[in-house]
Amino acid sequence: MTATDSTRGHRTDWLSVLIFLALMVIGWVNIYAAVYDDSAVGGFAWGSQYGMQLIWICISLLIAGVIMLIDKIYIHQWTYPIYVVLFLLLLSTLVIGKEVNGAKAWLVLGPVSLQPAEFMKLGVSLALARYMSEYSFSLRNPRSLLGVAVILALPMGVIMLQPDMGSAIVYCSFLVMFYREGLNKWVYYILCVVVAVFLLSFFLTPSALLVLLLVLCVVWQALANGNLRESIIYLAAVLLISGVIYFGINYLLLGNITYYSALLWTVIPSLVVVAIYAFRTRLMSIYAFMALLVGSILFSTAVDYVFNDLLAIHQQKRILDLLGIEQDPQNWGYNVNQSKIAIGSGGFSGKGFLEGTQTKYDFVPEQSTDFIFCTVGEEWGFLGSSLVLILFAILITRLMIMGERQGEPFKRIYCYSVAGIFLFHVAINVGMTIGLMPVIGIPLPLFSYGGSSLLAFTVLFFIAVKLDSE
């Protein structure tokens, strides 16, 4: 290999590294502002949050330097062992973990507390990259999809047992990578329907929701079939006939009518007739319509169980507050309300460093962790907030560019996984501080106080930079 080839083969993306370091420094400055106490005696306090975060920054940069010295082949070889070790650490939290804010998610190692769920994202990213880059892998192969499901489901299951729903939801970020790798678009349509049905269930009665779903499915089927009039007349006739049959049976034989039996006897005959019609006319799209309708109905009936039994009371209240169903600015909605006040009071250019009143007087709980962005908004205003978001957008875009220029699927899949994780964290965290997302307690990368989060994001990022440099 010539000197020129060697230079081309080992080229570090310094622009991405500089943006990463800039965000890390800005994050530390805002942690300093969030916990600064102007009445305290003395100078720099190493035992404070900003002092501890500075120590974690130094440790993270040291580990980043080590990563850049490791040969890429070892990263590829150690993917499965890394996944197994991190999963065992995650599993151990259920036995020996320390409970914080209702979740048994922390391991205490002497003076240091670590959250294995933060590092597990690294293990999953590497394991998926290794598994999906194998020659026999295909997203259209059920066996391959089963392997992907296992890699994702194992850590998600343990995290939900802790329970820590916020950290579990983060694994939805891998949908960005799956989309790039060609996952069937119908998966994303179904997910959108699930979310829409979940939200509509809070505003509509079951019967109104069913009617809305029928109308939407008729329109969708008409667009797919190309004949709106025929689809509406056909489906309306089916529903009318099945309804007449049901009411006739109940009136003649039972003498009474109940809502759920009416729903059962109206929908099921309709679907049977539709299935027969689709089979005889070979309209396979109608089967998709039926699956969508039945799935939506089943999910809408399960919303109460999901909401009441799987979500904690504070998560329920925060969702209701977000949707405007319940207003409780002094209790469940207090954090978000105070955060919006802080961000809004910053105006265009902010109040200035260490001049934020909401920040200085601790009006916003968890201001150095989950709600660190409100410190940015109050002290640096619209300009500072925009700068931070632009830097994050450039960093995420650079990670995607790294993925696109790779010649190996392993590198591409890993880079897109990291980009998706960063994107998901930024969108959810910033969204919840301004009231656009429910509060689920996930950190803002490189900004929120915490060694586990900072170290995990640093390792995730610099492994991508290392893979790209070769």
N, C-alpha and C positions, 0 to 999 in steps of 0.2 A: 504493500500500500504506500502510495506517495504521500508527501506532506500535505498536498492539497486535498487528497481523498480523506486523510485523517481529520483535517479541519472540517470538511463537510460532514463527516460521520459523527462528530461530537460538537454540536452547536446548541448552546443553551439559549432558551427563549428569555433573554434578559428583560424584555419589556414586561412580560408576565410576572417575572420575579420582582421587578421594581414596583409594580402595581400591588402585588401581594404584600410586600414590605411596607408600602405606603399605607395600606389599609390596616396593617397590624399596628403601626405607629399611631394613626388616627384613632384606632380603637382604644389603645392604651391611654391616650390623652383624654378621651371621653370617660374612661373608667376613673381616672384621676379626678375629673370634674364631678363625677357622680357621687364620689365618696369623700370629697375634700371637705375638711372641717376647719374653717378659718379661726375658730376659737381654740383649737388645739395648740399646745405649746410644743415647740420643736420643729425640725425640718422634715426631711424625707423619712417616712416610717416604713421599714421593710416588712413589718408585721401587718400592715394594712393591705387592703385588696389591691391597690395599685402597686404596692411593693411586691406582693406575691405574684401578681400578673407579670411584672417585669422579670422576675426570676423564671417564670414559665416561658416567657418569650426567649430568654437566653437559652434555656434547655431545648426549646423547639428549634431554634436556629442551629444549635449544635447537632441535633439529630438530622436536620435538613442537610447539613454539610456531610454527615456520614452517608446519607442516602445517595448523594451525588457522587460518592466514591465507590459505591457498590456496583458491580457489573450487572447489567440488565438480566442476564441469564439466571442469576440467583433470585431475582424478584419473581421470575416466571416459575422457577422450581419450588419456591417456598409458599406459593399461593395457598394450596390446600392445608399445609401445616399451620400457616398463619390463621386461616379460617377456623380450624379445629381448636387451636389454643385460645383464640379470642372467644369462641363459642363456649368453651369450658369455663373461662373467666366469667362470662355473662351468666352461665347456668349457676355458678357458685353464689351469685348474689341472692338467689332464692333461699340459700341455706345460711350463709354467713354475712349477707349484705346488711348495710346500715340503712335504716328507713329515713328518708328525707322528703318532706312535703307529701307524705302518704304513699310514697313509692320506695320499695326496697331495692334500690338501683345502684347503691354505692358500695365499693370495697375500701375498707380502711386499712392502709398499709403504714403503720407507724404514724408519723405526722401528716401523711399524704392520703387524700381521698380521691379515688378514681371512679369514673362512671364507664363501665365496660361497654354500655350501649353506644357510646360515642365512637369507640374504636371498632365496634363490630361493623360499622359501615365500611371501613377499610377492608375487613375480611370478606364481606359480601361482594364488594367491588372487584377485588382480586379473584375471588372464586368464580364469579360470573364471567369475568374476562377469560379466565383459563378454560372454563367449561364450554362457553359459547364459541371459543376460537378453535375447538377441535374440529377435525375434518368432517366427522359424521354428524355434526350438529346442524339442526334446522329448526327454525321457529314454527314450521308447519308440521313438524313431527311430534306426535303426542308424547312419545317417550322423552324427547328432548325437553319439551315443555314441563314434563313432570320433574325432571332434574332441576330446572330453573325454579320451579315452585318449592321444591325441598330446600334449596339453598336460601330462598327468601323466607319460607315459612318457619324454619327452625328458630332463628333469632327473633322473628316477630312474635312467635308464640311465647317465648320466654319473657320478652319485654312486656307483653300484655299481662302476663302472670305477676309482674312485679307490683302493681300494675303501673305502666307508664304509656298511656295512649299516644301522647305527643311523639315520643321517640319511635313508636311503632308506625305511626302514620308517615314518618320520614321515608320509609321504604317505598312509598309511592313515587319517590323521585326517580327511581330506576325506569319508570315509564318513558322518560325522555330518551334513555339509551335504547330501550326496546323499540321505540318508534323509529329511531335511526337505523336499527338493525332489521326493520321490516316486519314488525309484529302487525298482524291483521288489523286494519283500521276499525273493524267492527268491535274490537275490544274497547276502544276509546269511545265509540258511540254508546256502547252498553254502560260504561262507567258514567258518561254524562247523563244518561237516562236515570241511573241509580241515584246520582246526586240530586237531580231535578225532582224525582219522586220523593226522596227523603225531605227536601225542603218544602215541596208543595203539601206534604202530609201535615204540616203544621198549620196551614192556612185553609185547607179544604176538607170537607167531610168525605168519608169513603165513597159515597155515591157520586158526589161532584167530581172527585178525583178519577173515578172510573169513567164517567162521561167524558172528561177531558182527555184521558188516555185513549178512549175509543175514537174521539174526533181526530186527535193527533195521528193515531195509527192509520185511520182512513186516509188522511191527507198524505201521509208518508207512502202508503200503498199506492195511492193514485199517482203520485209523482214517479214512483218506481215502475208503475204499470203504464203510465202515459195516458190514462183515461179517467179523469176525475169523476165525470158523471156516472160512468159504469160502476166504478168502485163504490161510490156513495149509495147508489140505488141497490146494488147487490148486498152490501153489508147492512144497510137499513132494513131491507127485506128479511134478511136472516135474523136480525135482532127482533123484528116485529113478530115473525112467525114463532120463534122460540119463546118470546114473551107471552104470546097468546096461548101457546101450549101449556106453559107453566101456570098461568092464571086459571086456565080452564081446569087443569088437574087439581089445583088447590081448592077451587070453588066447588067442584063436583064431588071430590073424594074426601078432602080434609076439612074444608069449610073455613080455613084460615090461611093467612099469608104472612110470612116473616121476611125480614130484609135479607138475611144471609141465605135462606133457601131460595129466595127470588134471584139473588145474585148467582147462586149455583145453577139453578135451572135455566136461567137466561143465557149465561155466558157459555156454559159447556156445550149445549146443543148447537149454539152458533159456531163454536170452534170446530165441532165435528163436521158440520155442513161445509164450513170453509175448507177443512182438510180434504174432504171428498172432492170438492170442486177443484182445489188446487192440484190434486193428484190426477184427475181426469183431464184437466186443461194444461197440465205441466207448468203451472205458474209457481215455480219454486220460491219466489219472493214472498208468497203468502205464508209460507212456513216460517220465514223470518218474522213476518208480522205477528203471527200467532205466538211465537216464542217471546217476542218483545212484550206483547200484551199480557200473556200469562205471567211472565217474570215480573212485570211491573205490578200486577195485582198482588202476587205473592209477597213481593218486597214491601208494598205499601201496608199490607196487613202485619208485617214483621217490624215496622218502624217503631211501634210502641215498645216492643221487646228490646230492640237495639238501644233506643233512647233511655228507657227506664232501668234496664238491667245491666247493660254493658258500660254505660257512661256514669261517672261519678256525679254526685249532686252538683258540685261546682262547675263541672263541664256542661251539665244540662242547663244550668242557670245562665252560663255565659253564651250558649247557643241561643237561648230564648232572648237574651238581652241584645245579641247581635242582630237577630231577626226583627227586633222591635216588638215582640210579643209581650215581654215583661220589661219594664223600666225600673232599674234599681241602682241608681248612680251612687248610693251610699253603701252598697253592700257588694253584690256580685259584679256590678258594672263599675265599681270604684276605680280599679286599676286603669281600665281603658278610658274612662271619663277624665281622669287626671292626666293621662298620657296625651289625650287630644288637646287638653287645655295647655299643657306644656309645649307641644309642637306648634299649636296655633299662636301662642304668645310670642314665639320666636320671630314671627313676621318674615320679612323678605331677607334681611341680613343677620338676624339673631340679636340676642342681648349682649353677646360677648363672652369670652372665656371666663368661667367661674362667676358669671353674673346672672345665671338662671335662678329665679326664685323658686320655681317648682323643684328644680334639682337641688338647690342649696338646703331647702327646708324639708326634704324627704317626703314630699306629697305623693310621689309615685312609688309604691312598693316594688321591690325587685328591680330598682332602676339601674343597677350595675350589671344585671344579667339579662332577663327576658325583655325588659323595657329600656335597654340602653339607647335605643334609637331616639327616644323622646329627649334625651340629653343633647343629641346632635341637633334635633329640630329646634329646641329652645335656645341653645347658646350660639348656634351657627345659622339658624334660619333656613329659609328656602334654598338659598345659595349653597350652604354647607351640606344640607340634605341631598340636594341634587348632585353635588360633587361626589358624595359617598356612593349614591346609587349608580352614577355613571361609571365610577371606578369598578364597582361590582359587575356591571353589565359588560365592561371591556374585559375583565378577568374571565367571566364565564364564556364570553365569545372566543377569547384566546384559547381556552381549554377545548372548545369545540373545533377550532381551527387546528389545534394540535392533533385531535382525533382524526380529522379529515386528511391530514397529510401523512398519516402512518401507512406503511405498506403491510403491516401485520394486523389481523383482526384483534389480537390480544390487546395491543396498544390502543387501538381505536375504541374498543368497547370500554376499556378502563377510563380513558379520557372523557368519554361521554357520560360515564357513570359519575365521575367526580363533578363534571359540569352540572349534571342534574341535581346532585346533592347540594351544591352551592346555590343553585337557582331556587330550589325548594325552600331551603332555610331562609334565604333573603326575602323571598316573596311572602312566606307565611309570617316571619317575624315582623317585618315592616308592616304587613297588612294588619296584624293584630294590634299594633301600637296606634294605628289610625282608625281602628274600628271596622275594617273591611274583612277581617278574618277572626274566627273564634280564638280565644286565648288557650293554646295547647302547650305552652311552655317549652319552646325549642329556641336555642340560642341563635344570635346573629353572628355569623362566622367572623372571627378575628376581632370582634367587638365585645361580646358578652364576657363577663368575668368567669373564669374557670379554666383550670389547667387541662382537664380532659378534652374539652371542646377545642381549645387552641392547639394542643398537641395533635389531636386527631386530624384537624383540618390541615395542619402543616404537613403531616406525613402524607395525607391524601394528595395534596397539591404537588409536593416535591417528587413523589414517585412518578406523577404524570410528567413533570419537567424532565426527570431523568430518562424516562422511556422515550420522550420526544427528542432528547439530545442525542440519542443513538440511532 
